Amino acid sequence: MPFEKGSLVLVDYTAKVKDTNEVFETTREEEAKKTDLYDPTRKYEPRLVSVGEAWVLKGLDEALAKANVGDKLDVEVTPDKGFGDRDPSKVRMIPQRKLGDKADEVQVGDVVELDDRTGIIRYIGSGRLQVDFNHRLAGKTLIYDVNVTKKLESDSDKITALIKRRIPIEDDKVKFNLAGENLEVELPEETYLAEGLQIIKRAVANDVFKFVPAAKNLKFVEKYEALKPAAEKEEKADEKKEDMPAEAKAEAK
């Protein structure tokens, strides 16, 4: 039976440009290793998608709405249901000096930020740059090789996936307790200084309230532990070193 709108599912996929066979996105580590996309710091795993709610491109979203768990899909996404058609008005010529200190360092193909927009340099000459502000995949037909691996049914599975969607942590570091209407989420210490943490927590809360109706209240817990003796000694040594004159610091290294 096809998924209902708002169903939370996990999908494993590799996405390519149809004309060139270029892989531009994948959730599969072995596929990533075959390209220059591979990031050893990233955990490759199926992606969470809320079916029919624009978490993925429209063409893929429509295909998932007709799918079932276990389906293997080859989905062709045309520009009108992908990144749109190319718009010639978004290609501009600008003075090279507008890039400031980096003006002499840029090359054709570089991605730059100008006027709060992201563009790709297509041409450099006579002190001018041609910058293309279209999405780099605009006008391209895309191919998705998709495996629908799971539909999340339990509140526990949903909460775990929704937390990991916003906070990239390992499964064993996702800790929470749902008691009646009250959900308590314990964040791992490495997330405490994450940029925009308050915004992230608000987004997690909004997701949970939407997809887990049983949860009416959500509390985030930050837990600190006392340093062990060896760690305390090392920390004090670092503090003492910071108080040293520069010459003494050099000798201490």
Rosetta blueprint (number, residue, H / E / L):
1 M L
2 P L
3 F L
4 E L
5 K L
6 G L
7 S L
8 L E
9 V E
10 L E
11 V E
12 D E
13 Y E
14 T E
15 A E
16 K E
17 V E
18 K L
19 D L
20 T L
21 N L
22 E L
23 V E
24 F E
25 E E
26 T E
27 T L
28 R L
29 E H
30 E H
31 E H
32 A H
33 K H
34 K L
35 T L
36 D L
37 L L
38 Y L
39 D L
40 P L
41 T L
42 R L
43 K L
44 Y L
45 E L
46 P L
47 R E
48 L E
49 V E
50 S E
51 V L
52 G L
53 E L
54 A L
55 W L
56 V L
57 L L
58 K H
59 G H
60 L H
61 D H
62 E H
63 A H
64 L H
65 A L
66 K L
67 A L
68 N L
69 V L
70 G L
71 D L
72 K E
73 L E
74 D E
75 V E
76 E E
77 V E
78 T L
79 P H
80 D H
81 K H
82 G L
83 F L
84 G L
85 D L
86 R L
87 D L
88 P H
89 S H
90 K H
91 V E
92 R E
93 M E
94 I E
95 P E
96 Q H
97 R H
98 K H
99 L H
100 G H
101 D H
102 K H
103 A L
104 D L
105 E L
106 V L
107 Q L
108 V L
109 G L
110 D L
111 V E
112 V E
113 E E
114 L E
115 D L
116 D L
117 R E
118 T E
119 G E
120 I E
121 I E
122 R E
123 Y E
124 I E
125 G E
126 S L
127 G L
128 R E
129 L E
130 Q E
131 V E
132 D E
133 F L
134 N L
135 H L
136 R L
137 L L
138 A L
139 G L
140 K L
141 T L
142 L E
143 I E
144 Y E
145 D E
146 V E
147 N E
148 V E
149 T E
150 K E
151 K E
152 L L
153 E L
154 S L
155 D H
156 S H
157 D H
158 K H
159 I H
160 T H
161 A H
162 L H
163 I H
164 K H
165 R H
166 R H
167 I L
168 P L
169 I L
170 E L
171 D H
172 D H
173 K H
174 V L
175 K E
176 F E
177 N E
178 L E
179 A E
180 G L
181 E L
182 N E
183 L E
184 E E
185 V E
186 E E
187 L E
188 P L
189 E H
190 E H
191 T H
192 Y L
193 L L
194 A L
195 E L
196 G L
197 L H
198 Q H
199 I H
200 I H
201 K H
202 R H
203 A H
204 V H
205 A H
206 N H
207 D H
208 V H
209 F H
210 K H
211 F H
212 V L
213 P L
214 A L
215 A L
216 K L
217 N E
218 L E
219 K E
220 F E
221 V E
222 E E
223 K L
224 Y L
225 E L
226 A L
227 L L
228 K L
229 P H
230 A H
231 A H
232 E H
233 K H
234 E H
235 E H
236 K H
237 A H
238 D H
239 E H
240 K H
241 K H
242 E H
243 D L
244 M L
245 P L
246 A H
247 E H
248 A H
249 K H
250 A H
251 E H
252 A H
253 K L
